[in-house]
Amino acid sequence: MAELPRYLREMQNTVEGYAREYGLDFFPTVFLVLDYKTMNEVAAYGGFPSRYPHWRYGMEYDRLSKGHIYGLSKIYELVINNDPCYAYLLEGNSLTDQKMVMAHVMAHNDFFKNNFTFSKTERHMINEMANHSVKVRRAMEKYGVEEIENFIDVCLSIENLIDVYSPFIQRAPMEPPVDTGETRIDLSAVHRFETKPYMENFINPPEYMESQKQKLRDSMKNRHKLPDRPTSDVLNFLIHYAPLNTWERQILEIVREEAYYFAPQAMTKIMNEGWATYWHTKLMTEKLLEPSEVINYADVTSGVTYQAKGQLNPYKMGLELFRYIEERWNRGAFGADYNGCTDLEEKLKWNTHAGKGLEKIFEVRKHFTDVTFLDEFFTPEFASGRLFFNYDYNRSKEEYVISTREFTEIKERLLFQLTNRGQPVIDVVDANYHNRSELYLVHRHNGIDLEMPYAKATLENIFRIWKRPVNIRTVMKSRHSVLSYDGQLHTMNEIKENEGF
C-alpha cells in the first residue's frame, strides 16, 4: 500500500472542498493507492486489510483476479464504513478516474456518517476485524484449522438469520449471561460425578444419568416459555442458549457482529450507490472536469449506470430516483394540493418554483432505507416516464417476455426483492418443542416458499449448533408443514393452518 503522491493529495483537498460547499458531511478520509493484485486481495476481504482466515476469501480473490485478467471486471473504488473512512485507489487509473472515484467516495462517506441505519455500526471496524482475526487464528492454533473452518462454515451459512432492526430496539437482556457457558435447556447439563473416563459407567451408570435427565425435563415443565416472545435474531438466541463451548460461542459472536456491521449496506444498496453516483456526477460536471476529460468521464459513467438485461442496477435506480425527487421538490410537486390532483397532465406541468430539491434529497439520505425509499418515491409518474415493466420466462417460446406493465405489480415485485434484503424471515418460537428441548422455528411466509435444498442445509447447520432436533414451520405448495431434522433424517409433516401456535 502506497501513500498518496502529492498530486493526488492536492486533488483530494480540491474534491473535499467542493463536496463541503455542496453540503456533504463526512468522516476524515484516508486514501491508499493499491496495485490491482493488492486491490483484489483487499476486496476479497470485503475492503478490510486483515480478517480471519477462511477459504471463501481465497475463492473470492480468484474470481476477482480472473475477472481483471480477462477484462470482465475492474474495481474502480473500494470504501469502508469506518472513522476515519478508508478508501482505495487503483494504481494506473487515469487522472479523470481518480477524480471521479474521490468524488464518489466522499458521497459514500457522507452516507455512512448520516444515514440512520449506519448509526449503530462499529465505527472502528478495521481494528475490530483485526481483533477477530487474532481470536480465530489463536483458536486454529489450539484446536486445528479444519475444526475451526468447519464451524465457521456452519455459522456463515446462517449469518442472515438476524433482526436488522434490533440495534434500534431496547429489549431485556437474555439470560443466563454468555460468559457462564450455561444453557437453560441443554439436557446434557445434568448432575454427574467427576471421575476418570474408564470409571464413567460405574460412577455415573446409564440409569442414574437418565433419571437426572428426567428430573431436568420435569423441572422444565414449570418454566416459562423460552423465548418468552418470538425473536428473529436467531444467532443471538443460539449464542445465549445453545450448548456451545467457549471457542464455538466466540466464533458465532464474531460472525453475528460482522453480519450486523454489513447489514445496513444491504439495506441501503440502491440509496447508497445512487447517492454516490448523483454527487460524483454533479461534482465532476460542475466543478472538476477539464474539457479534455469529458469523453473519458462519459465513457466510464455510462458503464456504471448501464442497465443490463435481467438485472436491477442500483447505481442507475438510485441516481434516477434522487434526480426525480430533486426535480419534484424544486417545482413544488408535493403536499396536499399536489397529491389531491387527479389530472395527470396538470401534475406533469405543476410548478410553484419551491426550490426545495436539494434540501429534500439530504433529508431522504438521512431517514430512508431502500424499501421505504422505493415505497415512497417510486410513483406511477416515475415508472411510466422510464418505461418500467415486469418480465417472466415463457417456456413455450423459450425466451423472456413482458408479463405486465401494471404499476402496482411492478412496484410490489421491486419491494419484495428488497424486503429483509431478499432473505426469508425466520423466528425462534420455542426452545422446548414437544417438551424435548427441540428447537421450533417459524418461517414468516410472504408468498414465496423456502427452497428445499437450502432449508434442509440450514436445519442441518442449526442442529450442529443446537445439538438437538430442529424444526421449522413453513408453507410448501400452499400446505402448512413442519420440516424437521434429528441429526440423521429429514422429515416433513403436514399440519393444520392454526396448529402449533
C-alpha positions as CSV (number, residue, x, y, z in Angstrom):
1,M,0.0,0.0,0.0
2,A,1.4,3.4,-1.0
3,E,0.7,6.8,0.4
4,L,-0.9,9.3,-1.9
5,P,1.6,11.2,-4.1
6,R,1.5,14.9,-3.9
7,Y,-0.8,15.5,-7.0
8,L,-3.4,13.1,-5.6
9,R,-3.3,14.8,-2.1
10,E,-3.9,18.1,-3.8
11,M,-6.7,16.6,-5.8
12,Q,-8.3,15.1,-2.6
13,N,-8.2,18.6,-1.0
14,T,-9.9,20.1,-4.0
15,V,-12.6,17.4,-4.1
16,E,-13.3,17.6,-0.4
17,G,-13.5,21.4,-0.6
18,Y,-16.2,21.3,-3.3
19,A,-18.1,18.5,-1.6
20,R,-18.3,20.5,1.6
21,E,-19.5,23.5,-0.4
22,Y,-22.5,21.4,-1.6
23,G,-23.3,20.4,2.0
24,L,-21.8,16.9,2.2
25,D,-20.7,16.0,5.7
26,F,-18.2,13.2,6.1
27,F,-15.6,11.5,8.3
28,P,-11.9,12.2,7.6
29,T,-10.9,10.2,4.6
30,V,-7.7,8.2,4.1
31,F,-6.9,7.2,0.5
32,L,-4.4,4.5,-0.3
33,V,-3.1,3.5,-3.7
34,L,-3.0,-0.2,-4.5
35,D,-1.8,-2.2,-7.4
36,Y,-4.5,-4.5,-8.9
37,K,-3.4,-7.7,-7.1
38,T,-3.4,-6.0,-3.7
39,M,-6.8,-4.3,-4.6
40,N,-8.2,-7.8,-5.3
41,E,-6.8,-9.1,-2.1
42,V,-8.4,-6.3,0.0
43,A,-11.7,-6.6,-2.0
44,A,-11.8,-10.3,-1.3
45,Y,-11.7,-9.4,2.4
46,G,-14.6,-7.1,2.0
47,G,-12.4,-4.0,2.0
48,F,-10.5,-4.8,5.2
49,P,-6.7,-5.4,5.2
50,S,-7.0,-8.0,7.9
51,R,-9.8,-10.6,8.5
52,Y,-9.9,-14.1,10.0
53,P,-8.6,-16.7,7.6
54,H,-11.2,-18.7,5.7
55,W,-11.3,-20.5,2.3
56,R,-14.1,-18.3,0.9
57,Y,-11.8,-15.3,0.8
58,G,-9.4,-17.3,-1.4
59,M,-12.2,-18.2,-3.7
60,E,-13.3,-14.5,-4.0
61,Y,-9.8,-13.4,-4.7
62,D,-9.5,-16.0,-7.5
63,R,-12.8,-14.8,-9.0
64,L,-11.8,-11.1,-8.9
65,S,-8.3,-11.8,-10.3
66,K,-9.7,-13.8,-13.3
67,G,-12.3,-11.0,-13.9
68,H,-9.5,-8.5,-14.0
69,I,-7.1,-10.6,-16.2
70,Y,-9.8,-11.4,-18.8
71,G,-11.2,-7.8,-18.8
72,L,-14.6,-8.8,-17.4
73,S,-14.5,-6.5,-14.4
74,K,-12.5,-3.7,-12.8
75,I,-12.6,-2.3,-9.3
76,Y,-12.7,1.5,-9.6
77,E,-13.3,2.2,-5.9
78,L,-13.4,0.5,-2.6
79,V,-14.6,2.3,0.5
80,I,-15.4,1.1,4.0
81,N,-17.6,2.5,6.8
82,N,-15.1,3.5,9.4
83,D,-13.9,6.6,11.3
84,P,-11.7,7.6,9.6
85,C,-13.1,6.4,6.4
86,Y,-10.6,4.3,4.4
87,A,-10.8,4.2,0.6
88,Y,-8.6,2.6,-2.0
89,L,-7.5,3.9,-5.4
90,L,-6.3,1.6,-8.2
91,E,-2.8,2.3,-9.3
92,G,-2.6,3.1,-13.0
93,N,-6.1,4.6,-13.3
94,S,-6.3,7.8,-15.3
95,L,-6.4,11.2,-13.5
96,T,-10.1,11.5,-14.6
97,D,-10.9,8.1,-13.0
98,Q,-9.1,9.1,-9.8
99,K,-11.1,12.4,-9.5
100,M,-14.4,10.6,-10.1
101,V,-13.6,7.9,-7.6
102,M,-12.7,10.5,-4.9
103,A,-16.0,12.4,-5.6
104,H,-17.8,9.1,-5.4
105,V,-16.1,8.1,-2.1
106,M,-17.0,11.5,-0.5
107,A,-20.6,10.8,-1.1
108,H,-20.4,7.3,0.3
109,N,-18.6,8.6,3.3
110,D,-21.3,11.2,3.8
111,F,-24.0,8.5,3.6
112,F,-22.2,6.3,6.1
113,K,-22.0,9.1,8.6
114,N,-25.5,10.4,8.3
115,N,-27.9,7.6,7.3
116,F,-29.7,6.3,10.3
117,T,-29.1,2.6,9.6
118,F,-25.4,3.1,10.0
119,S,-25.7,5.0,13.3
120,K,-25.4,1.8,15.4
121,T,-22.5,0.3,13.5
122,E,-19.0,-0.1,14.9
123,R,-17.1,3.0,13.6
124,H,-13.7,1.4,14.2
125,M,-14.3,-1.8,12.4
126,I,-10.8,-2.0,10.9
127,N,-9.5,-2.6,14.4
128,E,-12.4,-4.9,15.3
129,M,-11.8,-7.1,12.2
130,A,-8.1,-7.3,13.2
131,N,-9.1,-8.5,16.7
132,H,-11.4,-11.1,15.2
133,S,-8.5,-12.3,13.1
134,V,-6.3,-12.8,16.1
135,K,-9.0,-14.7,18.0
136,V,-9.7,-17.1,15.2
137,R,-6.0,-17.7,14.5
138,R,-5.4,-18.5,18.1
139,A,-8.3,-20.9,18.1
140,M,-6.9,-22.6,15.0
141,E,-3.5,-23.0,16.6
142,K,-5.2,-24.6,19.6
143,Y,-7.9,-26.7,18.1
144,G,-6.8,-27.2,14.5
145,V,-7.6,-25.3,11.2
146,E,-10.1,-27.9,9.9
147,E,-12.1,-28.0,13.1
148,I,-12.4,-24.2,13.2
149,E,-13.1,-23.7,9.5
150,N,-15.8,-26.3,9.5
151,F,-17.6,-24.5,12.3
152,I,-17.1,-21.1,10.6
153,D,-18.8,-22.7,7.5
154,V,-21.8,-23.6,9.7
155,C,-22.0,-20.1,11.2
156,L,-21.7,-18.4,7.9
157,S,-24.5,-20.5,6.4
158,I,-26.9,-18.9,8.9
159,E,-25.4,-15.4,9.2
160,N,-28.6,-13.9,7.6
161,L,-30.7,-15.1,10.5
162,I,-30.6,-11.8,12.3
163,D,-33.0,-9.0,13.1
164,V,-31.6,-6.0,11.2
165,Y,-33.7,-3.5,13.2
166,S,-32.8,-4.9,16.7
167,P,-30.0,-2.4,17.2
168,F,-32.7,0.3,17.4
169,I,-34.9,-1.7,19.8
170,Q,-34.3,-1.9,23.6
171,R,-35.0,-5.3,24.9
172,A,-34.4,-7.1,28.2
173,P,-31.0,-8.9,28.1
174,M,-31.1,-12.7,27.5
175,E,-30.2,-14.9,30.4
176,P,-28.1,-16.6,31.5
177,P,-25.0,-14.5,30.8
178,V,-22.9,-15.7,27.9
179,D,-19.7,-16.0,29.9
180,T,-21.1,-18.6,32.3
181,G,-21.3,-21.1,29.4
182,E,-24.6,-22.3,30.8
183,T,-27.8,-23.2,28.9
184,R,-31.3,-23.4,30.4
185,I,-32.3,-26.3,28.2
186,D,-29.3,-28.4,27.4
187,L,-30.2,-31.9,28.5
188,S,-26.5,-32.8,28.8
189,A,-26.2,-30.2,31.6
190,V,-27.2,-32.7,34.3
191,H,-25.6,-33.6,37.5
192,R,-22.8,-36.2,37.3
193,F,-19.9,-37.2,39.5
194,E,-16.4,-36.3,38.3
195,T,-14.4,-39.4,37.5
196,K,-11.8,-40.9,35.2
197,P,-13.1,-42.0,31.8
198,Y,-12.6,-45.7,32.5
199,M,-14.8,-45.4,35.6
200,E,-17.6,-43.4,34.0
201,N,-20.1,-46.3,33.7
202,F,-19.6,-47.3,37.3
203,I,-19.7,-43.9,38.9
204,N,-22.4,-42.5,36.6
205,P,-24.3,-45.5,35.4
206,P,-26.8,-45.0,32.5
207,E,-29.9,-45.4,34.7
208,Y,-28.6,-42.7,37.0
209,M,-27.9,-40.3,34.1
210,E,-31.3,-41.0,32.7
211,S,-33.0,-40.2,36.0
212,Q,-31.1,-36.9,36.2
213,K,-32.2,-36.0,32.6
214,Q,-35.8,-36.8,33.5
215,K,-35.6,-34.5,36.5
216,L,-34.4,-31.8,34.2
217,R,-37.3,-32.5,31.8
218,D,-39.8,-32.4,34.7
219,S,-38.4,-29.1,36.1
220,M,-38.7,-27.5,32.6
221,K,-42.4,-28.2,32.5
222,N,-42.9,-25.4,35.1
223,R,-40.6,-22.9,33.4
224,H,-41.8,-20.0,31.3
225,K,-41.6,-20.5,27.6
226,L,-38.3,-19.8,26.0
227,P,-38.1,-17.4,24.3
228,D,-41.0,-15.5,26.0
229,R,-41.7,-13.9,22.6
230,P,-40.6,-14.9,19.1
231,T,-37.3,-13.5,18.1
232,S,-35.8,-13.0,14.6
233,D,-32.3,-12.7,16.0
234,V,-31.6,-16.5,15.7
235,L,-27.9,-16.0,16.1
236,N,-28.2,-14.1,19.4
237,F,-30.5,-16.8,20.7
238,L,-28.1,-19.6,19.8
239,I,-25.2,-17.6,21.4
240,H,-27.0,-17.5,24.7
241,Y,-28.8,-20.8,24.9
242,A,-27.1,-23.4,22.6
243,P,-24.7,-25.8,24.4
244,L,-21.6,-24.3,22.9
245,N,-18.1,-24.5,24.2
246,T,-16.0,-21.3,24.6
247,W,-14.4,-21.1,21.1
248,E,-17.7,-22.0,19.3
249,R,-19.6,-19.3,21.1
250,Q,-16.8,-16.8,20.4
251,I,-16.8,-17.6,16.6
252,L,-20.6,-17.3,16.5
253,E,-20.4,-13.9,18.2
254,I,-17.8,-12.8,15.6
255,V,-20.0,-13.9,12.7
256,R,-23.0,-12.2,14.2
257,E,-21.1,-8.9,14.9
258,E,-19.9,-8.8,11.3
259,A,-23.3,-9.7,10.0
260,Y,-24.8,-6.6,11.8
261,Y,-22.0,-4.4,10.5
262,F,-22.7,-5.3,6.9
263,A,-26.5,-5.4,7.2
264,P,-27.0,-1.6,6.6
265,Q,-25.1,-1.8,3.4
266,A,-27.5,-4.4,2.1
267,M,-30.5,-2.4,3.4
268,T,-29.4,0.8,1.5
269,K,-27.6,-0.5,-1.6
270,I,-29.8,1.4,-4.0
271,M,-29.8,4.6,-2.0
272,N,-26.0,4.5,-1.2
273,E,-24.9,3.9,-4.7
274,G,-27.4,6.3,-6.1
275,W,-26.3,9.0,-3.7
276,A,-22.6,8.5,-4.6
277,T,-23.4,8.5,-8.3
278,Y,-25.5,11.6,-8.0
279,W,-22.8,13.5,-6.3
280,H,-19.8,12.3,-8.3
281,T,-21.8,13.3,-11.4
282,K,-22.6,16.7,-10.0
283,L,-19.1,17.4,-8.7
284,M,-17.4,16.2,-11.9
285,T,-19.7,18.1,-14.4
286,E,-19.9,21.3,-12.4
287,K,-16.6,21.6,-10.7
288,L,-13.9,19.1,-11.5
289,L,-13.9,18.1,-15.2
290,E,-11.4,19.5,-17.7
291,P,-12.7,19.8,-21.3
292,S,-10.2,17.2,-22.4
293,E,-11.6,14.7,-19.8
294,V,-15.2,14.7,-20.8
295,I,-15.1,11.8,-23.2
296,N,-13.2,9.5,-20.8
297,Y,-15.6,10.5,-18.0
298,A,-18.7,9.9,-20.0
299,D,-17.5,6.5,-21.1
300,V,-16.8,5.3,-17.5
301,T,-20.0,6.8,-16.1
302,S,-22.2,5.3,-18.9
303,G,-20.7,1.9,-17.9
304,V,-21.5,2.4,-14.3
305,T,-25.2,3.4,-14.9
306,Y,-25.8,0.9,-17.8
307,Q,-28.9,-1.2,-17.1
308,A,-28.1,-4.8,-18.1
309,K,-30.9,-7.1,-19.3
310,G,-32.4,-9.0,-16.4
311,Q,-30.7,-7.1,-13.6
312,L,-31.5,-4.2,-11.3
313,N,-28.6,-1.7,-11.4
314,P,-28.6,0.1,-8.0
315,Y,-26.4,2.9,-9.4
316,K,-29.0,3.6,-12.1
317,M,-32.1,3.2,-10.0
318,G,-30.8,5.3,-7.1
319,L,-29.5,8.1,-9.3
320,E,-32.8,8.4,-11.2
321,L,-34.8,8.4,-8.0
322,F,-32.7,11.1,-6.4
323,R,-32.9,13.2,-9.5
324,Y,-36.6,12.7,-9.7
325,I,-37.1,13.7,-6.0
326,E,-34.9,16.8,-6.5
327,E,-36.9,17.8,-9.6
328,R,-40.3,17.3,-7.9
329,W,-39.4,19.3,-4.8
330,N,-37.8,22.1,-6.9
331,R,-41.1,22.6,-8.7
332,G,-43.2,22.1,-5.6
333,A,-44.8,18.8,-6.8
334,F,-45.6,17.7,-3.2
335,G,-48.1,18.3,-0.5
336,A,-51.9,18.0,-0.1
337,D,-52.8,20.0,-3.2
338,Y,-50.5,18.1,-5.5
339,N,-51.4,14.7,-4.0
340,G,-55.1,15.6,-4.4
341,C,-54.8,16.5,-8.1
342,T,-56.2,13.7,-10.3
343,D,-55.3,15.3,-13.7
344,L,-52.0,13.7,-14.8
345,E,-51.3,16.4,-17.4
346,E,-51.7,19.1,-14.8
347,K,-49.4,17.2,-12.4
348,L,-46.8,17.0,-15.1
349,K,-46.9,20.8,-15.6
350,W,-47.1,21.6,-11.8
351,N,-44.5,24.2,-10.8
352,T,-44.6,26.5,-7.8
353,H,-40.9,27.2,-8.0
354,A,-40.4,25.9,-4.5
355,G,-36.7,25.2,-4.9
356,K,-36.6,22.6,-2.1
357,G,-35.0,19.8,-4.1
358,L,-31.5,19.8,-2.6
359,E,-33.0,20.1,0.9
360,K,-35.3,17.2,0.3
361,I,-32.7,14.7,-1.0
362,F,-30.5,15.4,2.1
363,E,-33.5,14.6,4.2
364,V,-34.2,11.4,2.3
365,R,-30.5,10.4,2.6
366,K,-30.8,10.6,6.3
367,H,-34.1,8.9,7.1
368,F,-34.8,6.2,4.5
369,T,-33.8,2.6,3.6
370,D,-34.2,1.1,0.1
371,V,-37.6,-0.3,1.0
372,T,-39.0,3.0,2.3
373,F,-37.2,4.9,-0.5
374,L,-38.9,3.0,-3.3
375,D,-42.2,2.7,-1.4
376,E,-42.4,6.5,-1.0
377,F,-40.9,7.8,-4.3
378,F,-41.3,5.0,-6.9
379,T,-44.5,6.6,-8.2
380,P,-46.7,5.9,-11.3
381,E,-45.2,9.0,-12.9
382,F,-41.6,7.8,-12.3
383,A,-42.3,4.3,-13.6
384,S,-44.2,5.4,-16.7
385,G,-41.6,8.0,-17.6
386,R,-38.8,5.4,-17.6
387,L,-40.8,2.6,-19.2
388,F,-40.7,0.0,-16.4
389,F,-42.2,-3.4,-16.9
390,N,-42.2,-6.9,-15.4
391,Y,-41.0,-9.8,-17.5
392,D,-41.0,-13.6,-17.0
393,Y,-39.6,-16.6,-18.8
394,N,-42.0,-18.1,-21.3
395,R,-41.3,-21.9,-21.6
396,S,-43.2,-22.4,-24.8
397,K,-41.3,-19.6,-26.5
398,E,-38.1,-20.3,-24.6
399,E,-37.5,-16.6,-24.1
400,Y,-38.2,-13.8,-21.6
401,V,-41.4,-11.8,-22.4
402,I,-43.0,-8.8,-20.9
403,S,-45.6,-10.1,-18.4
404,T,-47.1,-6.8,-17.3
405,R,-46.8,-3.0,-17.4
406,E,-49.1,-2.6,-14.4
407,F,-47.6,-0.2,-11.9
408,T,-48.8,-2.0,-8.8
409,E,-47.3,-5.3,-9.8
410,I,-44.0,-3.7,-10.8
411,K,-43.7,-1.9,-7.5
412,E,-44.7,-5.0,-5.5
413,R,-42.0,-7.1,-7.2
414,L,-39.3,-4.5,-6.5
415,L,-40.3,-4.2,-2.9
416,F,-40.5,-7.9,-2.4
417,Q,-36.9,-8.2,-3.7
418,L,-35.7,-5.7,-1.1
419,T,-37.7,-6.7,2.0
420,N,-35.4,-8.1,4.6
421,R,-32.6,-7.9,2.0
422,G,-34.4,-10.6,-0.1
423,Q,-33.9,-13.1,2.7
424,P,-36.6,-15.3,4.4
425,V,-37.7,-14.1,7.9
426,I,-37.2,-16.9,10.4
427,D,-38.3,-16.6,14.1
428,V,-37.3,-18.7,17.1
429,V,-40.6,-19.5,18.7
430,D,-40.0,-22.4,21.2
431,A,-36.7,-23.9,22.5
432,N,-38.5,-26.8,24.2
433,Y,-40.8,-28.0,21.4
434,H,-42.8,-31.1,22.5
435,N,-41.0,-30.7,25.8
436,R,-37.9,-32.4,24.4
437,S,-35.6,-29.5,24.1
438,E,-36.1,-29.3,20.4
439,L,-35.9,-26.0,18.6
440,Y,-39.0,-24.8,16.9
441,L,-38.7,-22.1,14.2
442,V,-41.3,-20.4,12.1
443,H,-40.9,-19.1,8.6
444,R,-42.9,-15.9,8.1
445,H,-44.3,-16.9,4.7
446,N,-44.8,-14.0,2.3
447,G,-46.0,-15.9,-0.7
448,I,-42.7,-17.5,-1.7
449,D,-41.9,-21.0,-0.4
450,L,-38.5,-21.9,1.1
451,E,-36.1,-23.6,-1.4
452,M,-36.0,-27.2,-0.1
453,P,-32.2,-27.8,-0.5
454,Y,-31.4,-24.6,1.3
455,A,-34.0,-25.3,4.0
456,K,-32.5,-28.8,4.7
457,A,-29.0,-27.5,4.8
458,T,-30.0,-24.7,7.2
459,L,-31.7,-27.2,9.5
460,E,-28.5,-29.4,9.5
461,N,-26.3,-26.5,10.4
462,I,-28.5,-25.2,13.2
463,F,-28.6,-28.8,14.5
464,R,-24.8,-28.7,14.6
465,I,-25.1,-25.7,16.9
466,W,-28.2,-26.7,18.9
467,K,-27.2,-30.4,19.2
468,R,-30.9,-31.4,19.4
469,P,-33.6,-31.8,16.7
470,V,-34.6,-28.7,14.8
471,N,-38.0,-28.0,13.3
472,I,-39.3,-25.2,11.1
473,R,-42.9,-24.4,10.3
474,T,-43.5,-23.1,6.8
475,V,-45.8,-23.3,3.8
476,M,-44.9,-25.6,1.0
477,K,-47.1,-25.5,-2.1
478,S,-49.9,-23.8,-0.2
479,R,-49.8,-26.5,2.6
480,H,-48.7,-25.8,6.1
481,S,-45.9,-28.1,7.1
482,V,-43.2,-28.7,9.7
483,L,-39.8,-29.6,8.4
484,S,-37.6,-31.5,10.9
485,Y,-34.1,-32.8,11.2
486,D,-33.0,-35.0,14.1
487,G,-29.3,-35.4,13.2
488,Q,-29.9,-38.3,10.8
489,L,-33.2,-37.9,8.9
490,H,-35.2,-35.1,7.3
491,T,-38.9,-35.4,7.7
492,M,-41.9,-33.2,6.6
493,N,-45.3,-33.4,8.3
494,E,-48.3,-31.6,7.1
495,I,-50.3,-29.7,9.8
496,K,-53.4,-27.6,10.1
497,E,-53.2,-23.9,9.5
498,N,-53.7,-22.9,13.1
499,E,-51.9,-25.8,14.6
500,G,-48.7,-25.1,16.6
501,F,-49.4,-21.5,17.6
